[in-house]
Amino acid sequence: MKLRTLFTTALLCATAAVVAPAQVTLEGKDGPGKGKKVVLLAGDEEYRSEEVMPMLAKILAEKHGFTCTVVWSIDPATGEIEPKNASNLPGMEALDQADLCIMLWRFRAPTDELMKHFADYYLAGKPIIALRTSTHAFNYPKDSKSPYAKYGWTSPEWKGGFGKNVLGETWVTHWGKHKSEATKGVIEEAAKSDPILRGVTNLFGDSDVYEAYPPADARILVRGQVLSGMTPDSKPAAYTKPRASDKATQDVNTPMMPVIWTREYKNEAGKTNKIFTSTMGAATDLKNEDLRRVVVNAAYAFTGLEVPEKANVDIIGDYAATMYGFGTNVKGKKPADYVK
């Protein structure tokens, strides 16, 4: 009997995740999201998206019922996750059947074959949740002949690229001091009743505030208070600095920069995308329960589901939340390693 139990347990664990060489699909368990498909795109060199996305996928699949596919940047020679590989992100065809895309990309230039899946998803008017460096998700060489080069953050054809035009901002600069001034999320008074903020009271991340100017049609949900240190109890920073936008000088926290906003964007195909953008989103930021809750709430809202009063966002299994930085990724990891 004990042997049979062990065998059954092992079989269940083996079938809980469908593992392909370069991506992982977690089948949704019982929950409101049952039948909904989410694709989570991990691809950046700095903020450890390779850890963030499988952690979120586990929560969405096991606690809320969404079927989640995670796609990583992969070294084709080894099959290992390689954040510096900006073009090889196999598994993006999962977007063809997706109800929601969650992305944390930085300076990617997928092959045209792969990028077509993303472009088709976007042009179909489907929703996008974009974290941290996704404001500058794409970076194509100046001499690129790709039909998707306009998505790049320096695109002369589409000024500001996908980030500025669709998400509401591109890369500007660090507003808080990088690696020394953390962020306290301050909920915008006019947005307190927004369902995406349901159950959210305490937002903190140890990444810094980005300078950002979302368009007038954006609904600002949260602003980022620059802190004088790297812990939640740090005092607000107090100094002035010039804005990159117009060179005018202001107090670093008056006004505070937006860090989370939503908008609806009518794309080139005439379809309207629901957009959620957060300039918070490092792996260390997402140790914060309420930041995870905001993302899960947005997943509910953007797939037509009622947002829970207080969504369960407890982390499942191990979550390293490696400190951000270039070259700090755990070497030798393959996709399957993140769903053990």
C-alpha positions as CSV (number, residue, x, y, z in Angstrom):
1,M,0.0,0.0,0.0
2,K,2.8,2.4,0.9
3,L,4.6,1.6,-2.4
4,R,1.4,2.2,-4.4
5,T,0.8,5.5,-2.6
6,L,4.4,6.6,-3.4
7,F,3.9,5.6,-7.0
8,T,0.6,7.4,-7.3
9,T,2.1,10.5,-5.8
10,A,5.0,10.4,-8.2
11,L,2.7,10.0,-11.1
12,L,0.6,13.0,-10.1
13,C,3.7,15.1,-9.7
14,A,4.9,14.0,-13.1
15,T,1.7,14.9,-14.8
16,A,1.1,18.3,-13.0
17,A,3.5,20.0,-15.4
18,V,3.9,19.4,-19.1
19,V,7.6,20.0,-19.8
20,A,9.0,20.7,-23.2
21,P,12.7,21.3,-23.9
22,A,12.4,25.1,-23.7
23,Q,9.1,25.9,-21.9
24,V,6.8,24.6,-19.2
25,T,3.0,24.4,-19.1
26,L,1.3,24.1,-15.7
27,E,-2.2,22.8,-16.0
28,G,-4.7,24.8,-14.0
29,K,-6.3,23.1,-11.0
30,D,-9.8,23.9,-9.8
31,G,-10.4,27.6,-9.5
32,P,-12.1,30.6,-11.3
33,G,-9.4,30.6,-13.9
34,K,-10.1,27.1,-15.1
35,G,-10.1,27.0,-18.9
36,K,-8.2,30.3,-19.2
37,K,-4.7,30.2,-20.7
38,V,-1.9,32.5,-19.6
39,V,1.5,32.8,-21.2
40,L,4.3,34.3,-19.1
41,L,7.3,35.6,-21.0
42,A,10.7,35.7,-19.1
43,G,13.6,37.4,-20.7
44,D,15.9,40.0,-19.1
45,E,19.5,40.1,-18.0
46,E,19.0,42.1,-14.8
47,Y,15.8,41.6,-12.7
48,R,15.6,37.8,-12.6
49,S,12.5,37.3,-14.7
50,E,13.5,33.7,-15.1
51,E,12.6,33.3,-11.4
52,V,9.6,35.6,-11.3
53,M,7.5,34.0,-14.1
54,P,7.5,30.4,-12.9
55,M,6.7,31.6,-9.4
56,L,3.7,33.6,-10.7
57,A,2.7,30.7,-12.9
58,K,2.6,28.3,-10.0
59,I,0.3,30.6,-8.0
60,L,-2.0,31.2,-10.9
61,A,-2.3,27.5,-11.8
62,E,-2.4,25.9,-8.4
63,K,-4.4,28.5,-6.5
64,H,-6.6,30.0,-9.2
65,G,-7.0,27.5,-12.0
66,F,-5.3,29.2,-14.9
67,T,-3.3,27.0,-17.2
68,C,0.1,28.7,-17.5
69,T,2.9,28.4,-20.0
70,V,6.3,29.9,-19.2
71,V,8.7,30.9,-22.0
72,W,12.4,31.7,-21.3
73,S,15.4,33.0,-23.2
74,I,17.3,29.7,-24.0
75,D,20.8,28.9,-25.1
76,P,20.1,26.6,-28.1
77,A,23.4,24.7,-27.6
78,T,22.7,23.6,-24.0
79,G,19.0,24.0,-23.5
80,E,19.8,26.1,-20.4
81,I,18.2,29.4,-19.5
82,E,20.4,32.2,-20.8
83,P,19.1,35.7,-20.1
84,K,21.6,37.3,-22.5
85,N,20.2,35.4,-25.5
86,A,17.7,38.1,-26.8
87,S,16.5,36.2,-29.9
88,N,15.9,32.6,-28.9
89,L,12.6,32.3,-26.9
90,P,11.1,29.1,-28.0
91,G,7.5,28.3,-27.1
92,M,6.0,31.6,-28.1
93,E,3.5,29.8,-30.2
94,A,1.6,29.3,-27.0
95,L,0.5,32.9,-27.4
96,D,-1.7,31.8,-30.3
97,Q,-4.2,30.2,-27.9
98,A,-3.6,32.5,-24.9
99,D,-6.2,34.6,-23.1
100,L,-3.5,36.7,-21.3
101,C,0.1,37.5,-21.6
102,I,2.3,38.5,-18.7
103,M,5.8,39.7,-19.6
104,L,9.0,40.8,-18.0
105,W,11.3,41.4,-21.0
106,R,14.3,43.7,-21.5
107,F,15.9,44.5,-24.9
108,R,14.7,41.3,-26.7
109,A,14.8,40.9,-30.5
110,P,13.1,37.5,-31.1
111,T,13.5,35.9,-34.5
112,D,10.8,37.0,-36.9
113,E,9.2,33.5,-36.7
114,L,8.9,33.8,-33.0
115,M,8.0,37.5,-32.9
116,K,5.0,36.9,-35.2
117,H,3.2,35.0,-32.4
118,F,3.6,38.1,-30.1
119,A,2.6,40.6,-32.8
120,D,-0.5,38.5,-33.7
121,Y,-1.5,38.2,-30.1
122,Y,-1.1,42.0,-29.6
123,L,-2.9,42.9,-32.9
124,A,-5.8,40.6,-31.9
125,G,-6.5,43.1,-29.0
126,K,-5.7,40.7,-26.2
127,P,-4.6,41.9,-22.7
128,I,-1.0,42.4,-21.6
129,I,0.4,42.7,-18.1
130,A,3.9,44.2,-18.3
131,L,6.4,44.4,-15.5
132,R,9.5,46.5,-14.9
133,T,11.8,46.6,-17.9
134,S,9.0,45.6,-20.3
135,T,8.7,49.3,-21.0
136,H,11.9,48.7,-23.1
137,A,11.1,45.1,-24.0
138,F,12.5,45.3,-27.5
139,N,15.8,46.4,-29.0
140,Y,16.5,45.7,-32.6
141,P,19.8,46.7,-34.4
142,K,19.6,50.0,-36.3
143,D,20.1,48.2,-39.6
144,S,17.5,45.5,-38.8
145,K,15.4,44.4,-41.7
146,S,12.8,42.7,-39.4
147,P,9.2,43.8,-40.0
148,Y,9.0,44.0,-36.2
149,A,11.9,46.4,-35.7
150,K,9.4,49.2,-35.1
151,Y,8.7,47.6,-31.7
152,G,12.2,48.5,-30.5
153,W,12.5,51.2,-27.9
154,T,14.7,53.4,-30.2
155,S,12.5,52.9,-33.3
156,P,12.5,56.0,-35.5
157,E,9.3,54.7,-37.2
158,W,7.3,54.3,-34.0
159,K,8.9,56.8,-31.6
160,G,9.4,55.1,-28.2
161,G,8.4,51.7,-29.7
162,F,6.0,49.2,-28.2
163,G,6.8,50.5,-24.7
164,K,5.9,54.1,-25.2
165,N,3.0,53.6,-27.6
166,V,1.3,50.6,-26.1
167,L,2.4,50.2,-22.5
168,G,2.4,54.0,-21.9
169,E,6.2,54.6,-21.3
170,T,9.6,53.5,-22.6
171,W,12.9,53.6,-20.8
172,V,13.7,57.1,-19.5
173,T,16.0,56.8,-16.5
174,H,16.3,55.7,-12.9
175,W,14.5,58.2,-10.7
176,G,15.4,56.8,-7.4
177,K,19.1,55.9,-6.8
178,H,19.7,52.4,-8.2
179,K,20.4,49.7,-5.5
180,S,20.3,52.2,-2.7
181,E,16.8,53.8,-2.7
182,A,13.8,51.4,-2.5
183,T,10.2,52.0,-3.5
184,K,7.1,52.3,-1.3
185,G,3.9,52.0,-3.3
186,V,1.4,54.7,-2.5
187,I,-2.1,54.0,-3.8
188,E,-3.6,56.8,-5.8
189,E,-6.6,58.3,-3.9
190,A,-8.9,58.2,-7.0
191,A,-8.0,54.5,-7.6
192,K,-8.7,53.1,-4.2
193,S,-11.8,51.4,-5.4
194,D,-10.3,49.8,-8.5
195,P,-10.8,46.0,-8.4
196,I,-7.1,45.5,-9.3
197,L,-6.2,47.0,-5.9
198,R,-8.6,44.8,-4.0
199,G,-7.0,43.5,-0.8
200,V,-3.9,45.6,-1.4
201,T,-2.6,47.7,1.4
202,N,1.2,47.4,1.6
203,L,3.3,47.7,-1.5
204,F,7.1,47.7,-1.3
205,G,9.9,46.8,-3.6
206,D,13.7,47.2,-3.2
207,S,14.1,48.2,-6.8
208,D,14.2,51.9,-7.5
209,V,11.5,54.1,-8.9
210,Y,11.7,54.7,-12.7
211,E,11.1,58.1,-14.2
212,A,7.8,57.7,-16.1
213,Y,5.1,59.8,-17.7
214,P,2.1,57.7,-18.7
215,P,-0.3,59.3,-21.2
216,A,-3.4,61.2,-20.2
217,D,-5.6,58.2,-21.0
218,A,-3.8,56.0,-18.4
219,R,-5.4,55.4,-15.0
220,I,-2.7,55.7,-12.4
221,L,-3.2,53.1,-9.7
222,V,0.0,53.5,-7.6
223,R,2.8,56.0,-7.3
224,G,6.3,55.3,-6.1
225,Q,7.6,57.0,-3.0
226,V,11.4,57.1,-3.2
227,L,12.8,55.9,0.1
228,S,16.2,56.9,1.6
229,G,17.2,53.3,2.1
230,M,16.5,49.7,1.1
231,T,14.0,48.6,3.7
232,P,10.3,49.2,4.2
233,D,11.0,51.3,7.3
234,S,13.3,53.7,5.5
235,K,12.3,57.3,5.6
236,P,11.2,59.1,2.4
237,A,14.1,60.5,0.4
238,A,14.3,64.3,0.5
239,Y,16.3,66.1,-2.3
240,T,15.7,67.7,-5.6
241,K,16.7,66.5,-9.1
242,P,16.0,67.5,-12.7
243,R,13.5,65.6,-14.8
244,A,14.9,64.0,-17.9
245,S,11.7,65.0,-19.7
246,D,12.0,68.8,-19.5
247,K,15.1,69.4,-17.3
248,A,12.9,71.2,-14.7
249,T,14.0,70.5,-11.1
250,Q,11.5,69.0,-8.6
251,D,11.5,67.3,-5.2
252,V,12.1,63.6,-5.8
253,N,8.7,62.8,-4.2
254,T,6.6,65.9,-5.1
255,P,5.0,64.7,-7.2
256,M,5.8,61.0,-6.9
257,M,6.3,59.1,-10.2
258,P,3.6,56.7,-11.3
259,V,4.7,53.0,-10.9
260,I,1.5,51.1,-11.7
261,W,-1.1,52.1,-14.3
262,T,-3.7,50.7,-16.6
263,R,-5.0,51.9,-20.0
264,E,-6.9,50.7,-23.1
265,Y,-5.0,51.1,-26.3
266,K,-6.5,50.9,-29.8
267,N,-3.9,49.2,-31.9
268,E,-3.0,49.3,-35.6
269,A,-5.5,46.6,-36.4
270,G,-8.3,48.6,-34.8
271,K,-8.6,46.2,-31.8
272,T,-8.4,47.5,-28.2
273,N,-5.8,46.0,-25.8
274,K,-6.2,46.2,-22.0
275,I,-2.8,47.2,-20.6
276,F,-1.4,46.9,-17.1
277,T,2.1,48.4,-16.6
278,S,4.1,48.2,-13.4
279,T,7.7,49.6,-13.3
280,M,8.1,47.5,-10.1
281,G,8.7,43.8,-10.8
282,A,12.2,42.6,-9.9
283,A,12.3,39.1,-8.3
284,T,13.1,40.7,-5.0
285,D,10.1,43.1,-5.4
286,L,7.8,40.2,-5.7
287,K,8.6,38.9,-2.3
288,N,6.1,41.5,-1.4
289,E,2.7,39.8,-1.0
290,D,0.6,42.7,-2.2
291,L,2.7,43.2,-5.3
292,R,2.0,39.6,-6.2
293,R,-1.7,40.2,-5.4
294,V,-1.8,43.2,-7.8
295,V,-0.6,41.0,-10.6
296,V,-3.0,38.2,-9.8
297,N,-5.9,40.7,-9.5
298,A,-5.0,42.1,-12.9
299,A,-5.1,38.5,-14.3
300,Y,-8.6,38.1,-13.0
301,A,-9.8,41.5,-14.2
302,F,-8.2,41.1,-17.7
303,T,-9.7,37.7,-18.3
304,G,-13.3,38.8,-17.4
305,L,-13.3,37.3,-13.9
306,E,-14.5,38.8,-10.6
307,V,-11.5,39.9,-8.6
308,P,-11.4,38.1,-5.2
309,E,-11.7,40.1,-2.0
310,K,-8.2,38.9,-1.0
311,A,-6.6,36.6,-3.6
312,N,-4.4,33.9,-2.2
313,V,-0.9,34.6,-3.4
314,D,1.2,32.5,-1.1
315,I,4.4,31.3,-2.8
316,I,4.5,27.6,-3.7
317,G,7.8,25.8,-3.1
318,D,11.1,27.5,-3.2
319,Y,11.5,31.1,-4.5
320,A,15.1,32.3,-4.5
321,A,14.3,35.9,-5.4
322,T,17.9,36.5,-6.4
323,M,19.1,40.0,-6.0
324,Y,19.0,41.9,-9.3
325,G,22.1,42.8,-11.2
326,F,23.8,41.8,-14.4
327,G,25.2,38.3,-14.3
328,T,23.5,37.4,-11.0
329,N,21.3,34.7,-12.6
330,V,21.8,31.1,-11.3
331,K,23.8,29.4,-14.0
332,G,23.0,26.0,-15.4
333,K,19.2,26.1,-14.9
334,K,16.8,24.5,-17.4
335,P,13.1,25.3,-17.5
336,A,12.1,22.1,-15.7
337,D,14.2,23.1,-12.8
338,Y,11.8,25.9,-11.9
339,V,8.8,23.6,-11.5
340,K,10.2,20.9,-9.3
